[in-house]
Amino acid sequence: MKKNIKDQISISIFRKRWRKFKSLKRGYYSFLTVLILYAISFLLPLFINNTALIVKYNGEYFFPLFKTGIYEGKTFGQEVYGETNYRMLKDQFAGQSNDNWVLLPLYPYDPNENLLDEIEGSPPHKPNTGHIIGTDDRARDVFARIAYGFNISISFALIVTVFAYIIGVTIGAILGFFSGKVDIFGQRIIEIWSTLPFLYVMIIVSSILQPNFILLVFILTAFGWMGITYYVRGEFYREKARDYVSAAVSLGAKNRTIIFKHILPNSLTPIISFAPFAIVADISALVSLDFLGFGLPPPTPSWGQLVRQGMTNIENWWLVAAPLTAMFLTLIAIVFIGEAIREAFDPKVYSRLR
């Protein structure tokens, strides 16, 4: 009995919250699934690509995907103009009585590869055994584009969320801690900035510059930091009235120490709880911009661009169903994570002040 009481007293608040999060199976398993899939998405060229992993030709080994070995200019006896078609090369070697062979990725199609020369009929092509979700209106494999689009969407949302939170937490902390005139003027500036119409700004910028990943991150960060600022500001107003802050001030602690060592750690609940929902919003924003034509430039694999094709070719159901299903499953999993985090970090259950 004494040992159990001792364990309960010594356990940290973070471990308590982590145990609570793990007990919420729906959110925990969604977190593991998204984390594993996102990690795998960085290795997609090993699994989804039209470039061979290994080629054995005339007793030598070549690694075209990794650009190692004596590879430059090699066509391996294939008469081609441009890049080597490794799928055709594999079939060619299979019909020869020698020890030449080609090791292709598990799904040997590139997201930007045009397949008009290999598939009969005009695109989009229906799903079949070779292309499990068919092709788009430019004869590019839809499954490959969705897989690569997953990495781009999650990476974009994470980067925007991190930068927006850094700006929002910093400004919110300054407004809430110093209050007074700093807070009044800061609030007015935020209100003026928040009145700028995002879509109009995006249209104007797109007419001047070609949108790309970095530019879109910058623009969405510029408009995405204001929401968290209000939450952090409110938390700082509440926490700085606590006795532990008064004690730190009476002991002569500097403002920087009070902000980062005392108040901020006790103000993390809204920051962490709202992060998954901010990621959902950023993914939705990128898909919306791609759908409207103001997003990532072609031929970047994009869920929004696939949805746009689906709306244009509504009779080709796979162009609508595939990207919307991928987007739905991703967003619902992140929402489940957010709900679990919010419950695990509920200050009424586990508080640093208890």
N, C-alpha and C positions, 0 to 999 in steps of 0.2 A: 504493500500500500504506500509506504513512504517513497519507494523507488518510483512509482507511477506519478506521485505528486511532484517529485523532483524533476522528472522528465517533462511534465507539463509546464513547470515554471521556467525551465531552461530553454525551451523551444523558442525560436525567434518568430517574430510576427510574419516574416516572409515565408518561413516554412509552414506556418499555420495556414496562410493564404494559399500556398502551393498545394497543400494537402486538400484543402477545400476545393480548389480548382480541379484536382485529379478525381475527386469524388463526383464531380459533375460530368458524367461519362460523355454526354452528347458534345459538350464543348471541348473536353480533353481529347477525344478521338478525332474530332474535327481539326484540332490544332496539330495533332500528329500527322494526319493525312495531308493537310496543306503544307506543313513543314517538309515532309518527305517528298511530296510532288515538286515543291519549289526547289529543293536541293537537286533532285533528279533533272529538273529542267535546265540546269547549267551544264549537264552532260548530254543534252539532246543530240549534238552532232555525232555522238557515238552510237545512238539508237535510231535517229531519224535524219537521214542525209543521203545524198546521191553519190557521194565520194567514197571510194573503197577504203576500208581500214587497212587491209594488207593485200598486196598483189605479189604472187610468185610468178616470175617470168624468166624463162631460160636459166633456171637455177639460182636466180637472185631474188631477194625479197625487197619490196618497196612499200612505203607507208604514205600513200598520197594524202590522206586526211591530215597527217601530222607534218607534211612537207619535209620529211626526213629521208636520208639516203639519196642516191643518184636518181632524182625524180624529174627534175626540170626538163620539159620538152618530151617526156616519154608518152607514147601512145600505145605501147605494148603490141605493136604489129597491127593496130586497128587503123583503118583509113578513115580519118575524121577531119573535119574542118572545125577547129575550135577545141572545146573541152572534150575529154574522153568520156564516152558513155559507158560507165562501169557495169551497168546491167546488161547491155549488149555484149560487153567484153566477157562477162561471166558465161553467157550463153555460148559465145564463140569458143572459149576455152573448153567448155563442157563437151563440145562436138569434136574436139581434137584428141588425138591419142598421144598426149604428152602429159607432163606433170605440172603444167601451168594451171593456176587457179586464182580465184578472186574471193576475198571475204568482204561481203557488204554489210552495212548496218542492218539491224533487225527490220526496219521499215525504210527501204532504199529510195526515198523520194525527198527532194529538197522543197522547202516551202515556197521558194521563188522560181522553181523550175517549170518551164512550159512543156506540157506533155502532148501537144498537138500531133507530133510526128509518131507517137506511139499508140494513141487511142483513136479509134475510128469515130466519125461523127463530129458534130460541132459541140463545143462546150456550152453550158455545164454538162458534165457526164454524170450519170447516176452512180450510186454506190455499187461496187462489185468486189470480187475477191482480192483484186490488186489494190483498189482504192476504197477503203472501208467506209468513207464518208463522201465518196465521189470527188469531183473537181469543181472549181469555180468557173466563172465566165471567161477566164483566161487560161483554162486547162491546167491550173495549179492544184495540187493535192490539198483538199480541205483539212484532213486530219493533221497533216504536217503544219499547216498554217495555224490551226487552233492550238496545237502543242507549243509552238514557238510564241504564239500570242499570249499564252498563259504566263510565260516567263516575263515578257515585256510588260504585261498589265500589272503583275504583282510587284515587279521591280520599280516600275513607275510610281505606283501607289505608295510603296514603302519610302522611296526617296522623297516624294512630295510631303508625306506625313512627317518624316523626321525633320526636314527643314522648316516646315510650317510650325511644328511644335517647338523647335528651338527658338524661332522668332516670337511665337505667341507666348511661350512660357517666360521668356526674357522680358518682353514688354509688360505682360500681366503682373510679373513679380515687381517690376519697377513701379507701376501704377498703384498696386495694392500696398506696397511697403512704404513708399514715400507719401502717398495720398496727397491731399491738399491741392495746390495749384498744378503740381505735376499730373495728378490724376485728372483734374478738370480739363487741362489743355490736351492731355493724351487722349481722353475720351472723345473730345471734339474732332481731333485728327482722325481717329478710327472711324467715327461716324461719317466724316466727309469721304474717306477712302472707301467705305463700305457702300456708298451710293453709286460708285462707278459701275455701270452695267458690264458684267463679265463678258457676255456674248458679243456685245458691240466692240469691246476692246479686242477680243479675239479676232473678229472679222477685220478690224483695222490693221492689226499686227500681221495677219495672214496675207493681206493685200500688199504689204510692204516686204515682209520676210517670208521665206519658205519655212513653215513649221517643222521642227525636228524635236527629238527627245529632250535635249537640254533646254530649248526654248519653251517647250510646253511645261517642263518642270518648273522653270522660273516663273511663268505666268500663273500657273495654278498655286504655286507657293505664295506668290504675291497676293492672291485672293483667299488663300486658305488658312491663314494664321489668326484671323480675327476671332473666330469662334472660341478657340481654346484660351484666348487672352482673357475673356470675360470670366471664365471658370477659375483660372489661376488668380486673377485679381480678387475675386470673391473669397477664395481660399486664403489668400494672404491677409485680407482684411479680418477674417475670422481668427486666423492663427496668431496674428501679431498682438491680439488682445489677450492671449493666454498668459498664465503666470510664468511659464518657462521662458517666454520671450522677455518678459519684464526682468526675470532673474538674470538672463544673459546680458541685457542692457546694463543692469546695475553692476555686473561684474566687469564692465568695460569692453565687452565684445564688439568687434567692428561690424559695420553693416553687412559687409560681404560674408562674414562668418555667420551672422544671424540669418541671412537670406538662404545661403547654400547649405549650412550645417544643421540649422534648427527648423526654419519654417518650410523650406522646399521639401524635405523628406516627409513632412507631415501633410503636404499638399498634393501628393502624387496620385491620390485615389481617382480624381476626375481625369487626370492626364492619361493614366493607364487604362481606365475603364472606357474612355471614349476613343482610344486609338484604333481598335478594330473597326469601329463604325466610320472613322475618318478614312481608313483604307478602303472600305466599301464605297464611300462617296468619291474617292479619287479614281477608283477603277471605273465607276459609272461615268464620271466626267470624261475620262479618256475615251471610253467606248462611244459616248455621245458626240464628242468632237470628231472622232474618226467617222462616225455615221454621217455627220453634217459636212464632212470634207475639210475640216479645219484641224485635223489631227496629224498623226504621223504620216510622213510622205510615203507614197508607194515606191517599191513593192513591199514595204515593211509588213510582216504578218500582223494582222489587226483584227480583233473581234468585231469592232465597229464597222470596219470596211466590209467584212463578210455579211454582217446584218444588212448593210446598205445594199449589197448585191442581192441578198435574199428578198428584200422588199421590191427591188427592181424585177427580179425573176421569181415572183411569188409562187409560180407553178412548180418550181424546183424546190420541193419541201426541205431537202437536206441543207440548203443554203440558209434557211431560216431556223430550222430546228437545231442544227449542230452548234452554231455559235451561241444561240440563246440558252441552250442546255448547259454548255460549258460555263457561261456567265452565271446562270442561275445556281448551279452546284457550287461554284467558287464563292459567290456572294453569300449564299445561305450557310456555307461552312464557316465563313468569317463572322457572320452574325451570331452563329452558335458560340463561337469563341468569345465574342464580345459579351454575350449574355453571361457566360460562365465567369469571365473575368470580373464583370460588374458585381456578380453575386459573391465571388471570392473576396473582392476588395471592399465589400460593404462595411463602412465604418461602424455600423450598428452591431456587427458581429465581431470583427477584429479591429481594434483601434490601437494606435500607438500610445494613446493616453491612458489605457487601462492597465 
